[in-house]
């Protein structure tokens, strides 16, 4: 069921698109971003003692300047495509929006785990990987659905992750600590891993009781695993490249 639902949604996803943004071409540095699902088949535990895995969905990535165009903390969903990403693991609409948002340098999606032949969710042990090119001042943002939820997603803060330090050196290493589990506020939450209106069990996309709450860190009375118990995100800087 995980693969069947997200396969249908992910097939409409877009390839990476570099945007000129009115800036002159300069050298950039390549970065490989690795999003690994480190959960197990028993990471989630219900109030009745049942267990379940914690897959994450295909997602969208953005290299940008200024605040990322994915969501606004404290504001209800702005209709940019976050709802589809957070409820159904479908990044297509949000990626399309990012293509025309001020400050975006490039945008793309990740939808096929390494070693898989078709788009789908990252089950325990699976990895999404993508490469971006950036210049000093650029930041990286991305979003991936916490699959066993109604409308929760993992992402850095609105400002994104600075790909260069204050000394101008490219970032390298584990950046998992920069991620949060966010609530899109578009659908009423159910117990993680066991709700009937969550992606692996729902009858179709955009089902479940709607709500209109502001985006914020998840806080609903249910118990969730630590981010580091579900995902490990690393960024590896590569070589400098000259723009064409």
NORBEL-V140813 format. One record per backbone hydrogen bond with DSSP energy under -0.5 kcal/mol. NH is the residue of the N-H (numbers start at 1). CO is the residue of the C=O. Records with the same first field share a line. If there is no record, write none. Layout:
BEGIN
NH=CO, CO
END
This chain:
BEGIN
5=1
6=2
7=3
8=4
9=5
10=6
11=7
12=9
13=10
17=107
19=105
23=20
28=241
29=134
30=239
31=132
32=236
33=31, 130
34=32, 234
35=33, 128
36=34, 232
37=126
38=36, 230
39=230
43=40
44=52
46=50
49=46
52=44
56=122
57=145
59=110
60=143
61=108
62=141
63=106
64=62, 139
65=103
68=158
70=68
71=68
74=215
75=72
85=81
86=82
87=83
88=84
89=85
90=84
91=89
95=91
96=92
97=93
98=94
99=95
100=97
101=98
104=101
105=63
106=63
107=17
108=61
109=14
110=59
114=127
116=113
120=111
122=56
123=121
125=37
126=123
128=35
130=33
132=31
134=29
138=135
139=64
140=161
141=62
143=60
144=154
145=58
146=152
147=55, 145
149=147
153=182
154=144
155=180
156=142
157=178
160=157
161=140
162=160
163=138
165=169
168=165
171=163
173=235
175=233
176=233
178=175
179=176
180=155
182=153, 180
183=216
184=151, 182
188=209
193=148
194=191
195=191
198=195
199=149
201=198
202=198
207=204
211=186
213=185
215=72, 75
216=183
218=181
229=226
230=227
231=227
232=36
234=34, 232
235=173
236=32
237=235
238=30
241=28
END
